[in-house]
Amino acid sequence: MASSYMPRLYQLRGVSSALKRVHLPCTHRATPCLNKRFASTEPEPIATITKKNKKSPLRKFIFRSSIAFVLFGGYLYFTDTRASAHRYIAVPIIRWLFPDAEDAHHAGVAALRELYKFGLHFRERSSPDLGGKLATQVFGYTLSNPIGISGGLDKHAEIPDPLFALGAAVVEVGGTTPLPQDGNPKPRVFRIVSQSGMINRYGLNSKGADHMAKVLKQRVREFAYANGYGYSDAGEERVLNGEAGVPPGSLNEGKLLAVQVAKNKVTPESDIAAVTRDYVYCVDRVAPYADIVVVNVSSPNTPGLRGLQAAGPLTEILKGVVGAAKRIDRKTKPFVMVKVSPDEDSEEQVDGICHAVRESGVDGVIVGNTTNRRPEPLPYRYPLSSKEEQTMTETGGYSGPQLFERTVALVSRYKQKLSDAGSQKTIFASGGITNGKQAQAVLDAGASVAMMYTAITFGGIGTVTRVKNELRQERSL
Ligand SMILES: Cc1cc2nc3c(=O)[nH]c(=O)nc-3n(C[C@H](O)[C@H](O)[C@H](O)COP(=O)(O)O)c2cc1C
């Protein structure tokens, strides 16, 4: 009975599991047989199976090479920003895995950070900027392209390099505040999927300017070490003073790093001297590692912050920041921009901001930020689901494609007003940009850089590459 049962068992469960489960006949054991019951068992079934399972070296080689080839091909595909799987597979999966948009944000940042550490990060494998077709001049630098990533996506400066690798020529990290602060209670970020839009009321959650300065300093040190300047104060100084031939903030040729600064929620907005001290504190810490310092007076989620855009207070704050940026101990000083709201758009308000920009010596304006308004759905009269109708009533700043028309109009107005007065100020556009045609439109309206945030969360890590491709097509029409 035992001998007729054994071969079937081997075939069914495989040799190794069978070895564990039944007493083996002695003929198949390396050690002498102690089991008298199997002493006379026939060897034939094992021999047959061993023969079957044994692969020739050539077959083994082909099998292993095929696996290696598939893995390597998969790696090349998934880390290439041109892969449409990011947009059509990864983004929906992330939304499904993380119903809370903030959790998805954290997971995305962690993934970008960790993959970069191991050199497995997403990147532009086609080097689309090499032809120079999208090259543009900003603050005396030749940027490889005019596309940027807006503030808030990398709040704690954890992933500037992975974001540069996605193809952006400008990456804005922050905003950071002098003291760490938690921001508003969760949930505080909401998706309106049918509109590819978002509402957020993060409330400038920040680990604080000292923390951000530490992270950025470490990044410069690692760069200095990797490029032969040593892991020391002297090495850091040499890189920051431009000896490495790259901008001191981005550490990437043809790219610029903007660092955004803001005030703490607890600092009373009525005390302009205290508010100015908040911004200056941040500038003193982080500006040595920035190509551009961005002053955030336009987040809708810090009570009273937007009130600081009135001409008087804004002039004082910006003067303080410009002074602090000029005092930075570095050969080239960081440029200063102010990020303004799309909602403070009356003639008087825009005039007031332009006045403050000219008076203070600020170098440029980022137009704009999220809106407190709730724009009409797109396409016109699109019926939102009742759940999305409900989401639209959440408090916070709205972002997404519906902002675009307002952004173009506002960029034109700022351009005109700032040029009228004879001051050449640089403008970056932020708000609702999702494709190359729109990027070209804001550039035509007077912006030097078209920045994106929400489009990346809905379009995935290939968004910058796609928009640049579309931009190139626009230009060759
Ligand atoms: C979740 C989220 C967080 C943001 N955080 C910041 C921030 O910390 N500082 C800031 O100036 N803007 C912040 N923004 C605004 C964006 O930088 C951008 O100006 C705005 O979303 C409009 O552009 P978009 O339509 O391309 O998203 C945030 C936007 C979103 C959606």
The ligand as an SDF file (V2000), in Angstrom:
LIG
                    3D

 31 33  0  0  0  0  0  0  0  0999 V2000
   -2.6960   70.5230   -0.4930 C   0  0  0  0  0  0  0  0  0  0  0  0
   -2.1420   71.8710   -0.8470 C   0  0  0  0  0  0  0  0  0  0  0  0
   -1.2130   72.4710    0.0010 C   0  0  0  0  0  0  0  0  0  0  0  0
   -0.7050   73.7390   -0.3050 C   0  0  0  0  0  0  0  0  0  0  0  0
    0.2160   74.3230    0.5200 N   0  0  0  0  0  0  0  0  0  0  0  0
    0.7180   75.5350    0.1860 C   0  0  0  0  0  0  0  0  0  0  0  0
    1.6960   76.1680    0.9980 C   0  0  0  0  0  0  0  0  0  0  0  0
    2.1560   75.6360    2.0080 O   0  0  0  0  0  0  0  0  0  0  0  0
    2.1270   77.3980    0.6250 N   0  0  0  0  0  0  0  0  0  0  0  0
    1.6590   78.0140   -0.4940 C   0  0  0  0  0  0  0  0  0  0  0  0
    2.0660   79.1310   -0.7940 O   0  0  0  0  0  0  0  0  0  0  0  0
    0.7750   77.4250   -1.3000 N   0  0  0  0  0  0  0  0  0  0  0  0
    0.2850   76.2110   -0.9890 C   0  0  0  0  0  0  0  0  0  0  0  0
   -0.6230   75.6280   -1.8000 N   0  0  0  0  0  0  0  0  0  0  0  0
   -1.0610   76.3490   -3.0230 C   0  0  0  0  0  0  0  0  0  0  0  0
   -0.2900   75.9020   -4.2410 C   0  0  0  0  0  0  0  0  0  0  0  0
    1.0700   76.1740   -4.1150 O   0  0  0  0  0  0  0  0  0  0  0  0
   -0.8190   76.6040   -5.5030 C   0  0  0  0  0  0  0  0  0  0  0  0
   -0.4740   77.9620   -5.4550 O   0  0  0  0  0  0  0  0  0  0  0  0
   -2.3180   76.4860   -5.6420 C   0  0  0  0  0  0  0  0  0  0  0  0
   -2.7490   75.1960   -5.3360 O   0  0  0  0  0  0  0  0  0  0  0  0
   -2.7820   76.8180   -7.0710 C   0  0  0  0  0  0  0  0  0  0  0  0
   -2.1250   76.0690   -8.0310 O   0  0  0  0  0  0  0  0  0  0  0  0
   -2.6750   74.6650   -8.6330 P   0  0  0  0  0  0  0  0  0  0  0  0
   -4.0550   74.9260   -9.1690 O   0  0  0  0  0  0  0  0  0  0  0  0
   -1.6800   74.3070   -9.6780 O   0  0  0  0  0  0  0  0  0  0  0  0
   -2.7160   73.7030   -7.5120 O   0  0  0  0  0  0  0  0  0  0  0  0
   -1.1340   74.3850   -1.5010 C   0  0  0  0  0  0  0  0  0  0  0  0
   -2.0450   73.7520   -2.3490 C   0  0  0  0  0  0  0  0  0  0  0  0
   -2.5470   72.5080   -2.0400 C   0  0  0  0  0  0  0  0  0  0  0  0
   -3.5270   71.8420   -2.9760 C   0  0  0  0  0  0  0  0  0  0  0  0
  1  2  1  0
  2  3  1  0
  2 30  2  0
  3  4  2  0
  4  5  1  0
  4 28  1  0
  5  6  2  0
  6  7  1  0
  6 13  1  0
  7  8  2  0
  7  9  1  0
  9 10  1  0
 10 11  2  0
 10 12  1  0
 12 13  2  0
 13 14  1  0
 14 15  1  0
 14 28  1  0
 15 16  1  0
 16 17  1  0
 16 18  1  0
 18 19  1  0
 18 20  1  0
 20 21  1  0
 20 22  1  0
 22 23  1  0
 23 24  1  0
 24 25  2  0
 24 26  1  0
 24 27  1  0
 28 29  2  0
 29 30  1  0
 30 31  1  0
M  END
$$$$
